Amino acid sequence: AAPMSKALLQVRDLRTHFETRAGTIKAVDGISFTLERGEILGLVGESGSGKSVTGFSLIGLLDAPGCIAGGSVLFDRQELVGLPQSEMRKLRGKRIAMIFQDPSSSLNPVHRIGKQIMEALGLHRGMTGSNARAEAKRLLDLVGIPDAARRLDAYPHELSGGQNQRVMIAIALAGQPELLVADEPTTALDVTIQAQILELLQSIRRQMGMALVLISHDLGVIAEACERVAVMYAGRIVEEAPVAQLFDAAAHPYTQGLIGALPPMDGPRRRLAAIPGGVPEPWAMPPGCGFAPRCQFRSAPCDAAIPGLMGLSDQHRAACIRVAPAAMPLERIPA
């Protein structure tokens, strides 16, 4: 773990469960990670692996009461799990902000762009009138929207998808947050705009010194933007490593499958290797390792128990019995 002085976010054994007619759904099932100030961590995995629920859990945005079943989220040494909503609202937007997946449904269609940014400025920094308008224009300039002064009076439908995503980033930055959670911020955008948004996020992170959790199903996005990556599957982190190390020496069969499915940029053409099957339904999880039914290396011990994360090196860990003999188990936090 990072030294206490540098660690901005420390997540320990976080569990988010939902009670349904089909039984208890363990959307997030005991994940742990640390984020240092100014660092970018990528959370990657297929749809249904628990990435977005993790993001919502971190900033207290889940409606269902009592759905955080256990664990700890320390933000700058303050415990967020169990924090009253009145206290959470003081942090959310100001010190912790989130960019949502779909800007077209996150922006209010009947209010002008400027009003929506100025509302965030008034809420988090007490700015009003001409000061707020000037700061809103500065934020639009910062996120790269041309002719910012005129765009303040535009409605969301008058902007493109990429520009609306930039407006969402401007609103998220209005409170000058220390931590930004970006939930699939480039999903609805074409690859050119996607690259611009990633470059923008990295540039703003350097300028403001904020930490960033980037949630994506796209390994290419993670490789482009992040320093460290945590691979999620069925509500658990199955591998965590610095980006270069993960791509060079992936240890978990799921991570190997994700990397194998990426098209090569050079060399001879080859058939892409798809991972068979799909993420199990949360109400019908297999016993033992969640990935076992899709894994080519499956053996009897895989179905016997859920493997814990094993340390392969100082910064690399994976949850697979195949890496166990050569690895020292990390300290497990009791459930």
Backbone torsions as a table, in degrees:
resi	resn	phi	psi	omega
1	ALA	NA	155.8	179.9
2	ALA	-72.3	154.4	176.0
3	PRO	-57.5	146.2	-176.7
4	MET	-55.5	-35.5	-175.7
5	SER	-65.3	-31.0	-176.4
6	LYS	-96.3	-26.2	-174.1
7	ALA	-69.9	119.8	177.2
8	LEU	-88.4	-38.8	-176.5
9	LEU	-130.6	127.6	176.2
10	GLN	-127.1	111.4	-179.9
11	VAL	-104.1	127.3	-177.5
12	ARG	-131.1	116.6	173.7
13	ASP	51.3	43.6	-178.6
14	LEU	-71.8	129.8	179.8
15	ARG	-131.0	123.1	178.4
16	THR	-119.6	114.2	-175.8
17	HIS	-120.1	145.2	176.2
18	PHE	-121.0	133.4	177.5
19	GLU	-89.4	123.7	179.8
20	THR	-131.7	174.5	177.1
21	ARG	-62.8	-29.1	-179.4
22	ALA	-80.9	-4.1	-178.7
23	GLY	118.6	-167.5	-179.2
24	THR	-81.6	124.3	177.0
25	ILE	-99.5	118.1	-178.7
26	LYS	-93.9	81.2	-175.7
27	ALA	-66.0	-39.8	172.7
28	VAL	-126.3	125.0	-167.1
29	ASP	-128.3	67.0	173.3
30	GLY	87.6	56.7	179.1
31	ILE	-102.2	147.9	179.4
32	SER	-137.5	134.6	171.6
33	PHE	-161.9	163.9	179.1
34	THR	-125.2	140.9	178.7
35	LEU	-125.6	124.3	179.6
36	GLU	-86.2	163.0	177.5
37	ARG	-61.0	132.3	177.3
38	GLY	78.8	2.6	-176.4
39	GLU	-92.3	151.5	172.2
40	ILE	-109.4	121.8	175.1
41	LEU	-112.3	130.3	175.8
42	GLY	-96.4	133.2	171.5
43	LEU	-109.0	116.4	-173.8
44	VAL	-127.2	150.2	178.5
45	GLY	165.0	167.9	178.6
46	GLU	-68.9	166.4	173.7
47	SER	-58.4	136.0	-179.7
48	GLY	92.4	4.6	-177.9
49	SER	-88.6	-6.5	175.1
50	GLY	103.5	10.4	-175.2
51	LYS	-66.5	-51.7	-177.2
52	SER	-66.6	-39.1	178.3
53	VAL	-62.4	-35.3	175.1
54	THR	-60.6	-47.0	179.1
55	GLY	-59.5	-45.9	179.2
56	PHE	-64.9	-36.4	179.6
57	SER	-64.6	-38.8	-177.4
58	LEU	-61.8	-37.6	-173.8
59	ILE	-109.2	15.3	172.2
60	GLY	65.6	42.0	-176.6
61	LEU	-105.6	13.3	-178.5
62	LEU	-89.7	131.7	-175.8
63	ASP	-73.7	-39.5	-173.1
64	ALA	-64.1	122.1	180.0
65	PRO	-67.2	140.6	176.2
66	GLY	72.2	15.6	-177.0
67	CYS	-78.0	-18.8	171.8
68	ILE	-77.5	103.5	-171.5
69	ALA	-82.1	-15.6	-179.7
70	GLY	171.0	173.5	178.0
71	GLY	100.9	-173.6	-173.8
72	SER	-140.3	139.0	171.7
73	VAL	-126.8	102.4	179.1
74	LEU	-96.5	117.7	175.9
75	PHE	-111.3	113.4	-176.8
76	ASP	50.5	43.9	177.7
77	ARG	71.6	6.3	176.4
78	GLN	-101.4	128.7	-179.5
79	GLU	-75.1	123.6	-179.4
80	LEU	-94.2	-26.4	178.9
81	VAL	-68.6	123.4	-179.4
82	GLY	86.9	-1.0	178.7
83	LEU	-68.8	132.8	179.2
84	PRO	-57.7	147.2	-178.0
85	GLN	-58.3	-33.6	179.3
86	SER	-62.0	-37.3	178.1
87	GLU	-75.9	-37.1	-179.0
88	MET	-64.3	-36.4	-179.4
89	ARG	-64.5	-28.4	177.7
90	LYS	-69.2	-29.7	179.7
91	LEU	-86.8	-42.5	-172.7
92	ARG	-69.6	127.7	-177.5
93	GLY	93.5	-35.2	-179.1
94	LYS	-92.2	-61.2	-178.4
95	ARG	-97.6	-27.2	177.3
96	ILE	-126.0	125.9	-179.6
97	ALA	-127.9	162.8	-178.8
98	MET	-136.9	139.3	171.3
99	ILE	-105.6	125.7	-175.2
100	PHE	-89.9	167.4	-170.5
101	GLN	-66.0	-41.2	-171.5
102	ASP	-121.2	102.1	-177.3
103	PRO	-62.6	-29.7	-176.9
104	SER	-66.4	-27.6	178.2
105	SER	-98.4	-7.5	-179.7
106	SER	-93.1	-28.8	178.3
107	LEU	-87.5	145.2	179.0
108	ASN	-79.3	119.4	-173.1
109	PRO	-69.1	-18.1	-175.3
110	VAL	-99.3	0.5	177.3
111	HIS	-114.4	144.7	178.5
112	ARG	-67.4	154.0	-178.8
113	ILE	-54.6	-47.9	-177.6
114	GLY	-58.1	-42.1	-179.1
115	LYS	-62.5	-39.1	-177.4
116	GLN	-69.6	-36.7	176.7
117	ILE	-70.9	-42.1	-178.9
118	MET	-65.4	-31.4	176.4
119	GLU	-62.0	-43.8	177.9
120	ALA	-64.9	-38.7	179.3
121	LEU	-65.7	-39.3	178.3
122	GLY	-67.1	-39.4	-177.2
123	LEU	-69.1	-43.6	-171.2
124	HIS	-99.9	-23.3	-178.2
125	ARG	-127.9	5.6	175.5
126	GLY	67.3	22.2	-177.4
127	MET	-90.0	140.4	179.0
128	THR	-138.7	169.4	171.7
129	GLY	58.5	-139.7	-174.6
130	SER	-66.1	-31.1	177.7
131	ASN	-63.0	-44.2	-179.6
132	ALA	-66.2	-40.1	-179.9
133	ARG	-65.1	-41.0	179.1
134	ALA	-64.4	-39.5	178.6
135	GLU	-69.9	-36.5	176.7
136	ALA	-62.2	-41.6	177.2
137	LYS	-63.3	-41.8	179.4
138	ARG	-61.1	-40.9	179.2
139	LEU	-65.4	-39.7	177.2
140	LEU	-65.4	-37.8	174.5
141	ASP	-61.6	-43.5	-177.4
142	LEU	-60.6	-39.2	-177.6
143	VAL	-89.4	6.9	169.2
144	GLY	82.9	29.0	176.1
145	ILE	-91.9	120.6	-178.2
146	PRO	-69.2	153.7	178.1
147	ASP	53.0	51.4	-172.1
148	ALA	-59.2	-39.3	-177.0
149	ALA	-59.3	-40.3	179.9
150	ARG	-76.1	-34.9	-177.5
151	ARG	-66.7	-22.2	178.5
152	LEU	-58.4	-28.6	-177.8
153	ASP	-96.2	6.5	178.5
154	ALA	-84.8	156.3	173.1
155	TYR	-95.3	156.9	-178.6
156	PRO	-52.4	-35.7	-176.5
157	HIS	-70.7	-12.8	179.4
158	GLU	-87.1	-5.6	-179.3
159	LEU	-109.2	158.3	176.0
160	SER	-77.1	170.3	178.6
161	GLY	-59.6	-42.1	179.6
162	GLY	-65.4	-38.5	178.4
163	GLN	-68.5	-38.9	177.0
164	ASN	-63.2	-36.7	177.2
165	GLN	-64.9	-37.5	176.6
166	ARG	-64.9	-38.1	176.2
167	VAL	-62.4	-41.9	177.7
168	MET	-60.1	-40.0	178.4
169	ILE	-65.8	-40.7	178.2
170	ALA	-60.6	-42.5	178.5
171	ILE	-64.2	-41.6	178.9
172	ALA	-63.3	-33.2	-178.2
173	LEU	-83.4	-9.4	-174.6
174	ALA	-58.0	-34.9	-179.0
175	GLY	-87.7	4.8	-177.0
176	GLN	53.2	59.8	-173.6
177	PRO	-70.9	155.4	174.0
178	GLU	-90.4	-23.5	179.6
179	LEU	-132.7	129.6	177.5
180	LEU	-120.1	124.8	175.7
181	VAL	-103.4	115.5	-177.8
182	ALA	-108.6	109.3	-176.2
183	ASP	-94.1	102.0	179.7
184	GLU	48.0	55.8	-172.3
185	PRO	-70.2	-9.1	-176.2
186	THR	-119.8	9.6	-172.4
187	THR	-58.9	-45.1	-172.6
188	ALA	-89.1	10.0	-172.3
189	LEU	-109.9	152.9	176.1
190	ASP	-74.4	166.7	-168.6
191	VAL	-63.3	-32.3	179.9
192	THR	-67.1	-47.7	179.2
193	ILE	-67.0	-37.1	178.0
194	GLN	-56.3	-46.7	179.4
195	ALA	-63.0	-38.7	179.2
196	GLN	-65.1	-41.7	-179.5
197	ILE	-65.7	-41.4	178.5
198	LEU	-63.7	-43.1	178.1
199	GLU	-62.3	-40.3	178.5
200	LEU	-62.0	-46.3	-180.0
201	LEU	-60.6	-42.0	179.2
202	GLN	-66.0	-41.3	-179.9
203	SER	-63.1	-45.8	-179.8
204	ILE	-66.2	-38.5	177.8
205	ARG	-59.5	-42.9	179.3
206	ARG	-65.8	-41.6	-178.4
207	GLN	-66.0	-42.6	-173.2
208	MET	-96.8	-10.7	179.3
209	GLY	67.1	25.1	-178.0
210	MET	-89.4	157.9	174.5
211	ALA	-89.3	152.8	-175.1
212	LEU	-136.7	129.1	169.3
213	VAL	-105.2	112.8	-177.3
214	LEU	-103.7	113.7	-178.8
215	ILE	-96.7	127.5	-178.2
216	SER	-156.5	153.9	171.0
217	HIS	-96.7	-0.2	-171.5
218	ASP	-106.6	109.0	-179.6
219	LEU	-62.4	-29.4	178.4
220	GLY	-63.5	-41.6	177.3
221	VAL	-62.5	-44.7	-178.8
222	ILE	-63.5	-44.0	-179.2
223	ALA	-62.3	-35.6	-177.2
224	GLU	-70.9	-38.7	-165.8
225	ALA	-108.5	-25.5	-165.6
226	CYS	-103.2	159.2	174.4
227	GLU	-95.8	-36.5	-177.2
228	ARG	-135.4	150.3	-176.7
229	VAL	-135.6	140.1	172.9
230	ALA	-116.7	122.4	-179.2
231	VAL	-92.0	123.9	-179.0
232	MET	-106.5	144.6	174.6
233	TYR	-149.8	126.8	176.3
234	ALA	51.6	45.0	174.1
235	GLY	83.0	3.8	-178.4
236	ARG	-129.1	154.7	170.5
237	ILE	-83.9	121.3	-178.2
238	VAL	-101.4	-17.6	175.6
239	GLU	-158.9	142.8	177.3
240	GLU	-141.7	133.5	-177.2
241	ALA	-167.0	161.6	167.4
242	PRO	-59.3	148.7	-172.0
243	VAL	-55.3	-48.9	-177.2
244	ALA	-61.1	-40.2	-179.0
245	GLN	-66.9	-38.4	-179.4
246	LEU	-64.5	-43.8	-178.3
247	PHE	-72.8	-29.6	-179.3
248	ASP	-81.4	-35.8	-171.6
249	ALA	-144.5	56.4	177.1
250	ALA	-60.8	133.9	-175.1
251	ALA	-103.3	-30.8	-176.7
252	HIS	-86.7	137.0	-179.3
253	PRO	-56.2	-31.9	178.7
254	TYR	-66.8	-45.5	178.2
255	THR	-62.7	-42.0	177.9
256	GLN	-59.9	-38.2	178.7
257	GLY	-66.8	-40.9	178.5
258	LEU	-63.5	-43.4	-179.6
259	ILE	-68.4	-38.2	179.2
260	GLY	-65.1	-22.3	-179.2
261	ALA	-85.4	-5.3	179.1
262	LEU	-79.3	134.5	177.5
263	PRO	-70.5	135.6	179.3
264	PRO	-72.1	144.5	-179.2
265	MET	-83.9	-21.1	179.3
266	ASP	-143.3	-179.6	-179.2
267	GLY	82.2	-177.4	-177.0
268	PRO	-67.5	151.4	176.3
269	ARG	-68.0	142.0	178.0
270	ARG	-142.6	158.6	177.7
271	ARG	-71.2	132.9	178.9
272	LEU	-70.7	140.0	-179.9
273	ALA	-92.3	109.8	179.2
274	ALA	-89.2	146.8	174.6
275	ILE	-81.7	124.8	-178.9
276	PRO	-66.4	155.1	174.7
277	GLY	74.2	-164.6	-179.2
278	GLY	-143.5	172.8	177.4
279	VAL	-60.7	131.7	-178.6
280	PRO	-63.2	148.6	176.0
281	GLU	-63.4	141.0	-174.0
282	PRO	-63.5	-21.6	177.8
283	TRP	-90.9	1.0	-179.8
284	ALA	-136.0	53.6	-178.9
285	MET	-73.6	139.5	177.3
286	PRO	-69.7	156.2	174.1
287	PRO	-69.5	153.1	178.4
288	GLY	72.5	-141.9	-176.1
289	CYS	-67.1	127.9	-178.1
290	GLY	-64.3	-25.7	-176.7
291	PHE	-88.9	-11.1	-173.1
292	ALA	-50.0	-44.1	-177.8
293	PRO	-61.4	-20.2	-178.3
294	ARG	-106.0	-0.1	-169.9
295	CYS	-93.1	131.5	179.9
296	GLN	-72.6	-15.7	-178.2
297	PHE	-101.2	13.8	-174.6
298	ARG	-57.6	137.0	174.9
299	SER	-140.7	174.0	-175.1
300	ALA	-55.4	-43.4	-180.0
301	PRO	-61.0	-24.0	179.8
302	CYS	-62.2	-31.2	-178.3
303	ASP	-90.9	-5.0	-173.6
304	ALA	-85.4	-37.4	-176.1
305	ALA	-154.6	154.5	177.4
306	ILE	-77.3	121.0	-178.2
307	PRO	-71.6	140.0	175.6
308	GLY	-84.7	165.9	177.5
309	LEU	-69.6	129.8	180.0
310	MET	-110.1	137.0	179.3
311	GLY	-78.3	117.6	176.9
312	LEU	-91.6	-29.7	174.3
313	SER	-158.0	-172.8	-177.7
314	ASP	-55.6	-39.6	-172.5
315	GLN	-114.6	1.0	-174.0
316	HIS	-119.0	125.9	177.7
317	ARG	-142.9	149.8	-178.2
318	ALA	-146.4	149.0	-178.7
319	ALA	-105.7	81.5	-179.3
320	CYS	-153.8	135.4	-177.9
321	ILE	-67.3	-19.1	-179.7
322	ARG	-70.1	-23.4	179.3
323	VAL	-94.1	-7.7	-172.1
324	ALA	-60.9	-44.8	-174.6
325	PRO	-59.7	-32.1	-176.8
326	ALA	-94.0	3.9	-172.9
327	ALA	-123.7	154.7	173.2
328	MET	-94.7	130.4	179.1
329	PRO	-63.1	138.3	173.3
330	LEU	-75.0	159.9	178.1
331	GLU	-62.3	124.5	-179.6
332	ARG	-91.3	135.0	177.9
333	ILE	-86.0	124.3	-175.4
334	PRO	-62.8	139.9	179.6
335	ALA	-71.6	NA	NA
